[in-house]
Structures are given as structure tokens and as C-alpha cells.
Amino acid sequence: MPAPNLDDPHLVALAQGGDRAAFDELAERHSTQLRRVLFRITRDCDAAYDAVQEALIRAWKNIDRFEGRAQFSTWLTRIGINEAYRGLRGATERPLELTDQIGERIPSWGSRPDEIFESREFLQAVDRALGALPLDYRAAVALRDVEGLSTAEAAEILEIGERALKSRVHRGRMALRVELDGFFKEGYV
């Protein structure tokens, strides 16, 4: 059994040599964050759990292909997102309408957003609105705004350029803002 104080690159090297316990340690370290990210994308606990399990199976089967150009967590998250997308294909979700004129519909908010952000009802509305975003925008917003990853990290996970990630995050935020307009009108709080 590998020592739990080994860093990821050492554990990866051991796992690539066939050490299952080293891979189990990697899985233990990264599965909670992966499950959180995949829940934000799938909107379903069971689907997120299934995607995590499939991602871990694929990662173990393909650990010899991991070249170390990215962090292990980035590689694993990319596999997980692919699994989540695979599970969601054909789902009958009705995404928010996104048009090139979305900027014309963006509401102006009042001066009390701090009070609104703390309400349970608002957090539930954000969760629903996030779930209604198209998958590409949802993944970008979840990685960047919910998980707090840097633009570079999120772009690497999604295998897109930083400019493309910024665009997806921006469009996702604007769509969320339109959906959440009712919470910021005068007299709500």
C-alpha cells in the first residue's frame, strides 16, 4: 500500500506500474470534487455517481496513456465530463433560450444583491437555472464559478482555448442573469 503522503505524480507512476492501491489513493483524493462537478453538469445524483464510477474505470484502464502533461485531476475530470455528456445525450432537457441578442434582455439589478444571495430560495433558483443551461455553458460555469478553477485549468479540462472558455462562461452568466431577474426587482426581499 502506497503512503498517503505521496504526491499525485508518484502515485500515477506506481499505478502505471500496476499498483491498484496507488490508483485507489488517487481516486479517493479526487472523487469528491469530480462528483461535485459532474452533479452540476448532470443535475442528478445517480447520474453523477454513475459518471464518476465510469470515469474511474476508464482512468484505471487507460492509466498507461496518461502522459503527465496535465495534472491527474484535470485528466480525470475530462474523462468524467465525457462520461457525463455520454449519459446525457438524448436527454429531454429544455435549455434556456440563448440568442445573439441576449445582451438586450439583460436586466439591471438593484443594490441589495448580498441579501438576496443568502436566501435559500435564491440558491435553489440558481441551481435550477444552472441546470437549464446548455451543457457546454453549464460545464464552463460550473468549473469556473462553482468550483473556482482558473480560466486556464477549466479550459484545459474542457479541451478548449481560454478565449472559448471565457465566451462560454460569459454567455452562461448572462443567461443565468436573465433567469434570475425576478430576485433582483425592487420589493422582493
Protein Blocks (a to p, Z undefined) as FASTA:
>chain_A
ZZfkbcfklmmmmmmnopaklmmmmmmmmmmmmmmmmmmmnopaklmmmmmmmmmmmmmm
mmmmpgolacfklmmmmmmmmmmmmmmgopacdcddddfklmmmpccddfklmmmmmpmk
lmmmmmmmmmmpcfklmmmmmmmmmnopafklmmmmnopafklmmmmmmmmmmmmmmmmm
mmmgghkZZ
